[in-house]
């Protein structure tokens, strides 16, 4: 079957058409879902970050092993317990020719801390950014912060002048679908420039010949991205030669790709955990037949739902062995993870039924599960499997699977009773999980969960410099969260990238391709 027929539309077929003649090496790639926005501070979502950080840059970036390395800052050091000095790279130009300097850093960090920013929890400890000279800034924190460089890894620097010119000083209000110039236009300092942006159709990036790191740039001149929701279509495009790279090949086709001459598959454990979140904070669930109270607020109900999920069956039948069962919502990459913590509660249908009866729900109850269908590996299929498993204990789950562009605003608006989410930990530190997902004010805490001790420890560990004391705080929070079961852990993802043999693109555990590394032979 021809790809154009599979795609079912001229617009997407055009997206895979031959690129302009000037491009010597064009890398055409696809995945199931597009970046949500090009405003770099509006959505802390991995594919969105990945797209933006090929165009824009942070002060400190992740290398291919996820370790911090210099980007727009060449060095950093602690001057006082609450003062970090960052030396900025000289001679850096934005894509419009404007010079990058300390004023842009001050502007960008303040912007990333503002109301609509999805990164404000990440850099909440920064109290002030002080300009020392054009290429030196001091970041003053509310207390000693041992992980500040790691917290800057995804904070993109924007041009203050460009942002003022185009009226994008304020971050896009993504959850309310605000339209701004910054969601389709960019002005970064990174290795690629944005040439064309057609959301959900096509995005074209071209090599920035004036990039400060161009000497270490791969040899890709142009990157053409096409979101293709249908898994079979993505594989067909790769097999036919219309794509060089597929970020998320379907698990059932991996062996076929491996056996195909000229193609290869790369695989690695991912720094991402998949789980269900439960609305424990509402007095009554909007989607349930239980009125006047919230069954999910009962710890026995949450434990029953956890123990009704047969994660081994999901791992074998849905994930085809490419997933690691999870006992906490953080992968082994993350500081604070231990093998003991990652042990799951036993799968126990009879025990789960007994717990439900003890909680006063011998006949179960109904609830709606919100699930993305274009974000995680086999996300909708996982949700479908869980629906069947929960039905065995009387919990009747109505599944609502939608594209991530519709799914994530539900979480942001707190319009969900049960939902799937996957969480990668940029800083490789448990504080990142707690601050976003467990703290009462966490921007991704759509559960309504509020525990004063968790809040206290989350805030304290950000400014604790004694490693032993800090690790003890992290361990205590994990113990609390594990006992409370507000989040039902499923598994840690294992990712596979499929590409042509002539493409050398290192697979990275955050599932974010960095095309500055790409070499086409």
KESE-36090 format. One record per residue (C-alpha): y, z, x; residue in one letter. Coordinates in steps of 0.001 Angstrom, whole numbers, padded with zeros to 6 digits, always signed. Example, Ala and Ser with C-alpha at 12.3 -4.5 7.8 and 13.67 -1.06 7.14 Angstrom:
-004500+007800+012300a;-001060+007140+013670s;
END
This chain:
+000000+000000+000000x;+003380-000928+001364x;+005716+001925+002237x;+008503+000515+000087x;+006210+000702-002912x;+005196+004250-002089x;+008781+005327-001728x;+009553+003869-005107x;+013163+002958-004431x;+015287+000588-002409x;+017579+003375-001231x;+014886+005234+000660x;+013314+002004+001907x;+016683+001106+003358x;+016739+004476+005121x;+013743+003383+007184x;+015126-000044+007913x;+015725-001298+011423x;+018617+000530+013026x;+021714-001106+014498x;+021083-003377+017469x;+023134-001329+019911x;+020643+001549+019915x;+018269+001183+022868x;+015929+003964+021807x;+015860+004870+018132x;+013736+007793+016991x;+012981+007596+013273x;+011587+010736+011717x;+010909+012442+008410x;+010084+015740+006771x;+009702+016845+003170x;+013165+018309+002629x;+016667+017572+003856x;+019215+019957+005370x;+020972+021795+002557x;+024468+021339+003982x;+026239+020425+007218x;+028587+023378+006945x;+027040+025347+009827x;+027785+028787+008379x;+026827+028198+004736x;+023014+028390+004803x;+020773+030340+007168x;+017838+028016+006507x;+015732+026600+009313x;+015865+022831+008587x;+019596+023162+007968x;+020092+025028+011236x;+017939+022470+013055x;+020032+019542+011866x;+023322+021291+012588x;+022379+022479+016081x;+021676+018937+017210x;+025349+018228+016430x;+027063+021578+016952x;+026429+024305+019501x;+026456+028099+019748x;+027667+030140+022698x;+024046+031001+023510x;+021167+028745+022529x;+017369+028993+022436x;+015335+027142+025036x;+011987+025577+024166x;+010308+029009+024552x;+012919+030570+022211x;+014526+032490+025062x;+018346+032699+025219x;+020083+030361+027666x;+023705+029335+028296x;+025251+026799+025940x;+029022+026899+025289x;+029084+030172+027185x;+028004+029912+030813x;+027520+033660+031302x;+027855+037008+029546x;+027828+040643+030552x;+028543+044123+029244x;+031875+045494+030511x;+031789+048678+028445x;+029219+049955+025924x;+031055+048152+023126x;+032578+045228+025034x;+030743+042024+025974x;+032501+039425+028096x;+031602+035764+027577x;+032734+033075+030011x;+033172+029762+028226x;+032129+026386+029567x;+035117+024408+030822x;+035778+020732+030154x;+033894+020675+026838x;+035179+018282+024193x;+034540+018172+020472x;+033376+014822+019156x;+036926+013977+018084x;+038203+014570+021630x;+039740+017990+021022x;+039159+020552+023778x;+036880+023514+023115x;+038428+026860+024047x;+038654+030563+023166x;+040665+029920+019991x;+037701+028007+018559x;+035370+030914+019348x;+037622+033418+017611x;+037930+031118+014596x;+034196+030356+014391x;+032991+033939+014630x;+035498+035116+012029x;+034421+032238+009800x;+030745+033124+010259x;+031559+036695+009209x;+033404+035708+006046x;+032350+036204+002438x;+030444+032956+001828x;+028768+032850+005225x;+024993+033235+005235x;+025185+034596+008800x;+027474+037557+008258x;+024600+040075+008396x;+023518+038589+011712x;+026796+039280+013501x;+028071+042198+011453x;+028419+044434+014510x;+031236+042305+015964x;+034459+044165+015215x;+036878+041950+017105x;+036970+038827+019249x;+039687+039047+021860x;+041016+036106+023853x;+041482+036945+027539x;+042263+033385+028578x;+041278+029905+027396x;+037769+030318+028794x;+037118+034045+028475x;+036543+036090+025336x;+035601+039705+024752x;+033363+040517+021818x;+034046+044088+020765x;+031295+045695+018709x;+031171+048706+016415x;+028765+050366+018846x;+026558+049414+021799x;+024599+046324+020768x;+021664+045446+023059x;+020743+042265+021164x;+024149+040627+020711x;+023371+037454+022733x;+020264+036899+020579x;+022345+037307+017430x;+024598+034443+018550x;+021792+031883+018885x;+022512+030149+015574x;+026265+030766+015247x;+027718+027281+015676x;+031184+026836+017126x;+033617+024770+015075x;+036959+023245+015946x;+039745+025407+014550x;+042129+022435+014483x;+039630+020134+012711x;+038737+022814+010167x;+042385+023420+009311x;+043079+019699+009104x;+040250+019135+006610x;+040744+022333+004619x;+037394+023876+005594x;+038628+027133+007103x;+036569+028841+004388x;+032791+028539+004357x;+031276+026457+001564x;+030190+028514-001448x;+026714+027042-001417x;+025157+029015-004252x;+027831+027719-006632x;+027483+024147-005309x;+031020+023907-003964x;+031996+020517-002550x;+033903+020539+000760x;+034574+018100+003580x;+032307+020081+005913x;+029123+019554+003929x;+028970+015831+004827x;+031183+015617+007916x;+030986+017307+011311x;+032892+017727+014543x;+030673+019449+017072x;+030331+019583+020830x;+026587+018891+020858x;+024288+016203+022254x;+024466+014060+019107x;+027288+012882+016880x;+026981+012374+013151x;+027262+008683+012303x;+026073+008676+008693x;+025245+011358+006143x;+023664+010472+002815x;+022131+013730+001522x;+018487+013376+000477x;+018513+009708+001578x;+019375+009250+005253x;+021158+010886+008185x;+021922+009053+011423x;+022854+010772+014676x;+023937+008930+017818x;+023929+010131+021413x;+027094+011858+022599x;+027776+010193+025933x;+030511+012747+026627x;+028267+015773+026113x;+028626+018359+028885x;+024832+018365+029363x;+024336+014600+029227x;+022708+014521+032682x;+019802+016504+031276x;+019704+014617+027979x;+016535+012749+027004x;+016747+008980+026544x;+017096+008818+022756x;+020224+006931+021721x;+019881+007266+017986x;+018050+009591+015600x;+017419+008384+012039x;+016223+011022+009592x;+014742+010247+006180x;+013588+013021+003841x;+010314+011959+002196x;+009007+014462-000330x;+005610+012839-000836x;+003163+013889+001888x;+001027+010745+001674x;+004122+008593+002036x;+005211+010406+005189x;+001836+009790+006791x;+001772+006170+005625x;+005147+005612+007279x;+003887+007078+010549x;+000640+005075+010465x;+002496+001842+009723x;+004925+002327+012612x;+007984+002849+010423x;+008388+006378+011795x;+008011+007804+015289x;+007769+011450+014235x;+006760+013505+011196x;+007703+017175+011304x;+005308+018318+008584x;+002237+016093+008306x;-000120+017216+005513x;-002971+019384+006751x;-005607+017154+005180x;-004419+014170+007228x;-004228+015765+010683x;-007680+014583+011797x;-006925+011079+010575x;-003701+011019+012588x;-005509+012306+015667x;-008113+009538+015393x;-005485+006809+015055x;-004733+004933+018268x;-001189+005452+019447x;-000639+008705+017557x;-000920+012380+018519x;-000653+015825+016951x;+000956+018889+018537x;+000199+022356+017145x;+001527+025882+017715x;+001826+029229+015906x;+005212+029414+014218x;+007763+032190+014274x;+007674+032360+010468x;+005948+034503+007845x;+005323+033486+004235x;+005436+036071+001450x;+006312+036886-002139x;+009356+038983-003003x;+009342+041216-006080x;+012343+042242-008167x;+012019+046027-008040x;+015670+046828-008718x;+016131+045530-012261x;+015795+047892-015203x;+013969+045125-017068x;+012572+041767-015935x;+014057+038762-017665x;+010807+036798-017429x;+008356+039482-018550x;+006873+040449-021895x;+007375+044104-020922x;+010620+045337-022455x;+012587+048450-021647x;+011133+048894-018166x;+010232+046975-015027x;+006532+046881-014115x;+007368+045692-010577x;+009285+048932-009974x;+005954+050786-009999x;+004332+051028-006521x;+000864+050913-008092x;+001647+047563-009715x;+002902+046104-006450x;-000178+047302-004575x;-002420+045896-007299x;-000771+042474-007011x;-001109+042590-003210x;-004810+043439-003382x;-005483+040750-005991x;-004487+038000-003549x;-007453+036622-001615x;-005651+035528+001532x;-008868+034360+003195x;-009471+031926+000352x;-005894+030650+000585x;-006269+030301+004359x;-009497+028348+004097x;-008981+026226+000986x;-005224+025695+000851x;-004220+025999+004507x;-007444+024549+005994x;-007543+027309+008583x;-004024+026639+009870x;-002518+030045+008997x;-002870+033612+010239x;-003225+036364+007586x;-000175+038657+007622x;+000188+042370+007032x;+003950+042422+007595x;+006684+039851+007107x;+007202+039208+010825x;+005102+037135+013212x;+003747+038261+016627x;+006817+036780+018372x;+008984+039578+016989x;+009775+042863+018723x;+008267+045615+016604x;+005197+043621+015567x;+001879+045276+016364x;-001687+044263+015621x;-002145+047477+013640x;+000888+046816+011432x;-000305+043279+010807x;-003548+044423+009177x;-003635+043621+005472x;-004652+045832+002598x;-008208+044912+001532x;-008765+042253-001121x;-010039+044292-004082x;-009898+042896-007626x;-011590+045900-009243x;-009321+048308-007395x;-006295+046256-008432x;-007318+046395-012107x;-007709+050162-011833x;-004240+050522-010307x;-002704+048452-013118x;-004402+050628-015726x;-003169+053792-014001x;+000356+052347-014057x;+000112+051810-017805x;-000663+048094-017837x;-004411+047872-018616x;-003856+044431-020150x;-001431+043281-017471x;+001942+041641-018136x;+003740+038339-017681x;+006213+037366-014982x;+007692+034136-013619x;+007109+033071-010007x;+009831+030929-008425x;+008417+028716-005703x;+009835+025904-003563x;+007875+022657-003452x;+009477+021031-000415x;+010085+023792+002104x;+006947+025452+003534x;+003514+024107+004354x;+001667+023646+001040x;+004134+025997-000643x;+003455+024955-004238x;-000317+024904-003664x;-000165+028474-002316x;+001751+029579-005400x;-000740+027854-007677x;-003624+029641-005955x;-001863+032999-006277x;-001259+032398-009986x;-005000+032050-010529x;-005786+035129-008452x;-003275+037329-010257x;-004639+036147-013597x;-007953+037843-012704x;-006258+041238-012984x;-004284+040376-016103x;-000963+039480-014490x;-000028+036238-016214x;+002260+034317-013876x;+004346+031388-015086x;+004998+029148-012104x;+008339+027397-011659x;+008142+025154-008586x;+011352+023334-007651x;+013008+021709-004623x;+014537+024193-002202x;+018040+023035-003153x;+017400+024606-006561x;+015145+027435-005397x;+017369+029132-002837x;+020445+029478-005098x;+018261+031510-007487x;+017672+034010-004701x;+021338+034044-003715x;+022375+034705-007325x;+019576+037255-007814x;+018188+035217-010704x;+014502+035697-009930x;+011793+038242-010701x;+009186+037039-008205x;+009625+034402-005543x;+008173+032802-002450x;+010119+032984+000788x;+009372+032233+004426x;+011211+034087+007159x;+011692+033094+010770x;+013267+035585+013137x;+015911+033887+015265x;+016654+036948+017392x;+012944+037765+017925x;+013807+041328+016896x;+012782+043269+013782x;+016404+044208+013089x;+016937+040620+011908x;+014250+041096+009235x;+015575+044458+008114x;+019254+043500+007982x;+018666+040411+005824x;+015654+041432+003721x;+015414+045239+003550x;+018943+046633+003775x;+020541+047317+000399x;+023315+044828+001214x;+021070+042248+002884x;+022168+038768+001839x;+018564+037579+001427x;+017369+040784-000264x;+016796+039377-003738x;+014442+042234-004632x;+017069+044848-005451x;+015262+047148-003034x;+017403+050016-001780x;+016181+052775+000510x;+018813+054996+002171x;+016541+055745+005137x;+015881+052051+005739x;+019632+051374+005585x;+020352+054224+007978x;+017764+053121+010529x;+018698+049446+010273x;+022306+050253+011083x;+021388+052736+013819x;+018988+050449+015708x;+021661+047787+016119x;+023664+050140+018348x;+020812+052037+020033x;+020424+051117+023695x;+017502+053436+024524x;+014440+051132+024131x;+012029+053939+023235x;+014316+055415+020577x;+015036+051979+019199x;+011354+051020+019027x;+010651+054281+017192x;+013305+053360+014596x;+011783+049915+014160x;+008293+051396+013738x;+009527+053851+011091x;+011117+051101+009015x;+007976+048988+009171x;+005938+051994+008040x;+008218+052475+005031x;+008204+048787+004093x;+004457+048546+004476x;+003951+051488+002135x;+006479+050243-000436x;+005036+046686-000750x;+008287+045240-002051x;+007294+042088-000198x;+003712+040880-000489x;+002837+039305+002874x;+000690+036185+002853x;+000395+034555+006263x;+002126+033498+009453x;+002479+029719+009564x;+000865+027464+012136x;+002811+024224+012501x;+001741+020720+013488x;+003984+017837+014488x;+002671+014266+014371x;+004226+011544+016487x;+003629+008332+018339x;+002090+008539+021790x;+005200+007061+023372x;+007337+009979+022166x;+007637+013098+024289x;+009173+015813+022099x;+008108+019409+022802x;+006979+021359+019749x;+009019+024542+019352x;+007778+027664+017564x;+010854+027817+015337x;+009925+024372+013904x;+013371+023054+014815x;+013219+019795+016805x;+015843+019570+019526x;+016291+015889+020238x;+018088+016517+023517x;+014569+016993+024911x;+013174+013770+023421x;+011979+010976+025693x;+010693+007643+024438x;+008488+005740+026855x;
END
